[in-house]
Amino acid sequence: MNIEILREYCISKKNITESFPFGDDTLVFKTAGRIFAMVNLEGDLSINLKCDPAQAMELRDRYSSVTPGYHMNKKHWNTILIDGSVPDKELFSWIDHSYDLVLKKR
């Protein structure tokens, strides 16, 4: 997985905006004005995704590359290091889950 594939997948969703509100090293994806993904572009590639709290804990236990959300509510957000340890298909499903959770809050 690389930033180009990650970005293309995120912007393929409906009603997406992308911006750099926190500086040039953090790419933010929003739907309905709410963040569903934040990609760290500085250093090792990683993404912050919203997650159901119980599932968030399960994923952290299963993958060493999944940690509590950096600079986010750690109960509801995970940071995933994009190092190949999580299959792309699974990462895409987590992006979908984050997107769906954000839309439900509208």
CORURNOR-V755939 format. One record per pair of residues at least 24 apart in sequence whose ideal C-beta (glycine too) atoms are under 10 Angstrom apart, sorted by sequence separation. I is the first residue (numbers start at 1). J is the second residue. D is the distance in Angstrom with one decimal. If there is no record, write none. Layout:
# CORURNOR-V755939
I,J,D ; I,J,D
This chain:
# CORURNOR-V755939
3,27,7.9 ; 13,37,9.4 ; 46,70,7.6 ; 48,72,5.6 ; 51,75,9.3 ; 52,76,8.1 ; 53,77,9.8 ; 62,86,9.2 ; 51,76,6.6 ; 76,101,8.2 ; 10,36,8.1 ; 50,76,5.8 ; 51,77,6.7 ; 10,37,5.5 ; 49,76,9.8 ; 50,77,5.7 ; 51,78,5.1 ; 59,86,8.7 ; 63,90,9.0 ; 9,37,9.4 ; 49,77,6.9 ; 50,78,8.3 ; 62,90,9.9 ; 66,94,8.9 ; 10,39,8.0 ; 48,77,5.5 ; 49,78,5.7 ; 51,80,9.7 ; 7,37,9.7 ; 40,70,7.6 ; 48,78,7.1 ; 49,79,8.2 ; 6,37,8.4 ; 38,69,8.8 ; 40,71,9.8 ; 47,78,8.9 ; 48,79,5.1 ; 49,80,6.6 ; 59,90,9.2 ; 7,39,7.5 ; 38,70,8.8 ; 46,78,10.0 ; 47,79,7.3 ; 48,80,7.9 ; 6,39,6.3 ; 38,71,8.5 ; 46,79,5.5 ; 47,80,5.3 ; 38,72,7.8 ; 46,80,6.2 ; 47,81,8.7 ; 45,80,9.6 ; 46,81,4.9 ; 47,82,6.5 ; 59,94,7.6 ; 3,39,6.8 ; 45,81,7.6 ; 46,82,6.0 ; 10,47,8.8 ; 35,72,8.9 ; 44,81,5.9 ; 45,82,4.2 ; 46,83,8.8 ; 3,41,6.8 ; 44,82,7.6 ; 45,83,8.1 ; 56,94,9.9 ; 6,45,7.7 ; 38,77,8.8 ; 40,79,8.0 ; 44,83,7.1 ; 55,94,8.9 ; 6,47,6.6 ; 38,79,8.8 ; 40,81,9.3 ; 3,45,6.1 ; 35,77,9.4 ; 40,82,9.2 ; 49,91,8.7 ; 55,97,7.6 ; 2,45,7.4 ; 39,82,8.6 ; 51,94,7.0 ; 1,45,7.9 ; 3,47,9.6 ; 47,91,7.8 ; 50,94,9.3 ; 26,71,9.1 ; 49,94,5.3 ; 50,95,9.9 ; 52,97,7.4 ; 1,47,9.3 ; 49,95,6.3 ; 51,97,6.5 ; 52,98,9.9 ; 47,94,8.6 ; 49,96,9.7 ; 50,97,7.7 ; 51,98,6.7 ; 47,95,7.8 ; 49,97,7.4 ; 50,98,4.2 ; 22,71,8.5 ; 49,98,4.1 ; 50,99,8.5 ; 52,101,7.1 ; 48,98,8.7 ; 49,99,8.9 ; 50,100,9.2 ; 51,101,7.4 ; 47,98,9.1 ; 50,101,4.9 ; 49,101,9.1 ; 50,102,6.1 ; 49,102,10.0 ; 50,105,9.2 ; 37,94,9.4 ; 37,95,6.2 ; 36,95,7.7 ; 36,96,9.6 ; 36,97,9.4 ; 37,98,6.0 ; 36,98,4.6 ; 37,99,7.7 ; 35,98,9.0 ; 36,99,4.7 ; 36,100,8.6 ; 34,99,9.8 ; 36,101,7.5 ; 37,102,9.2 ; 29,95,8.8 ; 36,102,4.3 ; 31,98,9.7 ; 34,101,9.5 ; 35,102,7.2 ; 36,103,8.2 ; 31,99,6.2 ; 34,102,4.6 ; 29,98,9.2 ; 31,100,9.8 ; 33,102,9.5 ; 34,103,8.2 ; 29,99,8.5 ; 32,102,7.1 ; 31,102,5.9 ; 32,103,6.5 ; 34,105,6.7 ; 30,102,8.1 ; 31,103,6.3 ; 34,106,7.5 ; 29,102,9.7 ; 32,105,8.6 ; 33,106,8.9 ; 32,106,5.2 ; 31,106,8.9 ; 6,82,7.1 ; 5,82,9.7 ; 1,80,9.8 ; 3,82,8.3 ; 9,88,8.9 ; 2,82,7.9 ; 1,82,5.1 ; 1,83,8.9 ; 6,88,9.3 ; 9,91,8.6 ; 10,92,9.8 ; 13,95,8.2 ; 1,84,7.2 ; 5,88,7.5 ; 9,92,5.9 ; 12,95,9.8 ; 13,96,8.2 ; 16,99,8.7 ; 1,86,8.3 ; 6,91,8.1 ; 10,95,6.4 ; 14,99,8.9 ; 1,87,9.2 ; 5,91,9.7 ; 6,92,9.3 ; 9,95,6.2 ; 13,99,5.5 ; 1,88,5.3 ; 5,92,9.4 ; 9,96,9.2 ; 13,100,9.8 ; 10,98,9.6 ; 15,103,9.1 ; 6,95,8.2 ; 10,99,8.3 ; 14,103,9.0 ; 1,91,6.5 ; 13,103,9.5 ; 1,92,9.3
